[in-house]
Amino acid sequence: MRTGSRRSRCLSVACSREFRNGMEYLPYIIDALNEIEQEYIKLPAMHKASGLIRERVFCYEFYHQMRKTITPTRDVVINGEIDKRGYPTFNSQNPDFVFHVPGSNAGNAIVCEVKGDIRKPGLSKDLETICHFIEDKYYQSGVLIIFANSFEQLMNKAGDIVQMFAMRECASKVWIIMLPESKNCQEPVILSSLRA
């Protein structure tokens, strides 16, 4: 899914300094995802012709594309895996990305987790982190990015986990974005719409 040009989105969304619910960043996330080449989705390897799914490689490229996409004059910045040790109210959860105003809970826009491996334990941990940051840490919205898998694969492998989290209060504020292959970002799905 292509959502339009970056320039038009900058004029309509990013140049506004008004903070809403964090989801004004969703088009930027989609644009950045659509710029990620296939070698970052499945890392080429001599021993595996189809490539390897490596979350860290994907996350570095996503961060790079976000930095190219997002308007630098915004108050809200994107940071990756901020270590929360030493913060009095945080446990050991470190989401892959946060869109926030550093030093202020008032600017906590989006908590974002990324998954390439959609086995149940890891997926459950990431959804729990997103819900925790929305319910307890003042984040406005959450995004779960799943790459190298389709929505159908997600629901076949871990549909019960997805549906369990769809019942949570935070589910109406969590978007799932699938990027099965390069330049093919699927339409985002709100988690609460997946209730059984």
N, C-alpha and C positions, 0 to 999 in steps of 0.2 A: 504494500500500500504506500503510495506516495501522497503526501499531504499538502503539496504546494511548495512554492519557492520559499527559501529562507528569507529573502529580502522582504517579501510581502508579509511574512509572519513577524519579522522584526518591526515593521511599521505598524502592524495591528496589535501586537501583544507585548513584545519585549521592551519597547520604548516607554511603556507605561510603568511608572515606579510604584503603582498601587499594588499592594499585596492582597491577594484574594485567598484562594484555598490551596494553592500550590499546583493545581492542575493546569494552570496556564502554561506550564512547562511541558506538558504531554506532547504537543506538536514538535517541540525541540528534541525530545527524547526519541520520537519516531524518526525525525529527520536524521539524527545522529546514528541511529541503528541502521537506517537504510544506506548509510555511507560506509558501513563496515564490510570489507571484502571477505570473500569466502575463506581465505587462509587464516583469518582470525576466528572464524566460526569453527572450522576444523583444521587444526594445525597439520600441515603436511609432515609425514614421517616415512622414513625408509621402510620400516617394518609394518606399516599399515597404510595401504594405498588410499583408503577412504579418509584418512586423517584422524587426528586425535582431538577430542573435546577437552580444552584447557581453559577453565574459567578465568584464571589470572591473565592469560594472553588476551582473551576477549575483553576483560574489564579494562585493561590498559588502553586498548584501541577505542573502546566506548568512551572512556574519559577524554582521550585525545579528540574524538569527534565531537563530544559535548562542548569542549573548550573552543572548538572552531565554530560551533553552531550558536552558542548562547551569547547574548550581548554582554560585553564586559562591564558595562556601566551599571548593571543591576546591583542592588544591595544583596540579593541572595546569591550565594556562591555554591559550587559543587565541590565537595571534598570526598575522597575515597578512604574507606576503612579507618576512620578516626579512632585511635585507641582511647577508650574511655576509662582506662585505669586511672585511679586518683580522683575521679569525679565522685563526689559523695553519694549521688543518687543513681548511679549506673551500675549494672552488673557487668558481666563479661561479654555482652552482646555488642558486636561491632558490625553494623550493616555495611554492605559493599559501598554504598554511596549515600550521602545526605545532601540535600539542597537546603541551605539554611543561611541565616545571618549569624556569623560566628559571635559568640558571647551573649546571645539573647534567645530565650525560648520563644519570644514573640515572632521570630522570623523562621521558625522551623516549618519548612514547606513540604518536602518530600523525603521519605525514607525509601531506599531502593535496594533490593536484593537481586542478584543475578544467578541464574542456574543453567548449567549445560547438562548436568547429570540429574535426572529427575526421579531418582530413587526416593522412596518415601521418607527415610530419616532426615536426609538433607533438606528436602522440600519442606517438611514439617518444621524444621528448625528455622528456616528462612521466613516462612509465613508467620511463625510465632514472633520472630524479631520484628517484622513489619507491624504486626498487631500491637506488640508491646510499645513500640515507639509512638504509635498513633494513640493508644489508650492511656499511656502513662507518661509520655515524654513530649507531649504537645505538638507532635507532627500532624500537619493537616491532612496529608494523603500518603499512600504507599503505592509503590510500583514493584511488581515482580516481573523481571525480564527473563524469559526462557529462550535460549538459543539452541540451534541444532536439533530442535524437536518441533513438531507441529502440535496444534491444540488437541488433535485426535490422539496423538501419542501420549500427551500429558494425561488426558482423561482415562486412557486405557491403562497406563502404568500407575497413576496415583490419583484417580478420580475420587476415591473415598476420602483422601486427605484434603483435596481441594474442596469437596462438599462439606466436610467437617468445619473447615475454616470459613466457608461461605455463610455459616450460621452465626458467626461471631458479630458483635456489634460493629467492629471496625470494617467489616466486609464491604460496606457501602462506600468506603473511602479507599479501597485497594483496587488497582488496575493490574491485569495480567496482560503482558505484551509478548507475543511469540515472534521469534525471528528464526524460522526453520532453515533458511539459506540466505545468502547475500542478496540485498536489495529487495527482499520479499517480506517486509514486516507486515504481520497480519493485523487486522482491526483489533484494537484493545478491547478487553472484556472486563467488566466490573465484576469483582469477586462475588458480590451478593446475588448477582443474576444466575449463579450456578448452584443455588440451593436446590436440593433434591425434592 
